[in-house]
Structure formats: C-alpha cells, structure tokens
Amino acid sequence: MKPLFLTPRIRLNSILRFGFIFVALITSAHGQEVVLHFDNETVGKPVAAYTNTGVVFTPAHAATRSKAVPRVMFFPHLKTDKKGILNAMADDPIPVKVRFPHTVSTVTLVLWGSTSCPARLEAFDTEGKRLDQISVAAVPGRTSPAEAAPTFELTVKAPDIAYVCFSGPRAGEYLAAEEVRFTPQNNTKVGPPPTPKN
C-alpha cells in the first residue's frame, strides 16, 4: 500500500519545477541577447546609412580628406559565406557608428580585417560620453593563403550604451563587422523607436 503523502509530494515537486521554469523564462526574456548578421546583404554597394532591426550603421563623422559623402558598405569574407559591414572609403579611415534604438548594456562585434590592422571598439552614452573601450594592436592573421581571414570578438559593457564605434584601419586597410550582438537595457523591446504623435 502506497503512503498517503506520496501524491502531495509529487504535486509540490511539480509546483516547484514549474515555478523554476517560470523564473528562468522571465530571466531569459529580461536580458535576452539580440544577434544581427548580414549574410543576405548586397556587397559592394556604398550607402550613407544601413538599418537592421532599428539599429543604424553610419560613418561616425564627415570625410576628412575630401568633400565626398562618407558611406558604409558590405564586403565578402573571402572563402566563407559571411559578409561584413565597413567604412566604404579605404583612403579615409572613418569609424563606423552603430546606434541602437534603445540603450543597451553589452555589445559584442565579430570582426575581421587587413593583416596587422589595429582594431578598437568604443561605447558611448546619448550625450557622447565614452563609457567603455577595448582594442587590439593587430587583428589575427592567416597562417596560409588558403585560409579565410580569422575572426575575433571585441566586447564593451556599461549601463546606458546608446551607440558604439569601431575603428582602427589606416589608409588602405579595412575592418569589417560580420556580426553584432547586444543586450537591451532592462526590458526594452528591440526594434525601431515609436513614431511621435502629432
């Protein structure tokens, strides 16, 4: 004969299990990482700005070596199916600015670039104050011509990140971001900001 307390114990365990799952779902939804990639974009077509899920990619400032309008474009990661966004002006190394529709707390870029090219990622708030930065003196290089250029990651963390800039190439060099990952601040929704009412 089974003990009488068996059924209540099963119910209690079930309640605890469902409660744990519920808390886990709330936690994952609260700070869920968003991932952007560019595999379906057209390469070699310079544009003044590119928008993906409300995230806007633009040159960080005006051209410094000519009167040309600075642009960004997509570039193929040779020997792979990946594509990366970069500064379209090879002779004027302008940083690429990545602005988020709402503030975020972490940003990670997956990058590749010219051999020995330096790379830097900086995070800023809405007023342009730098919150965090990370850099490498030289991007990883290939060990043989048959290999694709190795990718690497740079991550910045801080409360209330409004935008980041990635930079580093000297004239004639390039640095491309093939993936952008970010965590929205608090529980904000990802997407374009709401249209203001008249």
Buried (B, 14 or more C-beta within 10 A) or exposed (E): EEEEEEEEEEEEEEEEEEEEEEEEEEEEEEEEEBEBBBEEBEEEEBBEEBEBEBBBBBBBEEBEEEEEEBBBBBBBBEEEEBBBBBBBBEEBBBBBBBBBBBBBBBBBBBBBBBEEBBBBBBBBBEEEEEBBBBEBEEBBEEEEEEEEBEBBEBEBBBEBBBBBBBBBBEEEBBBBBBBBBBBBBEEEEBEEEEEEEE
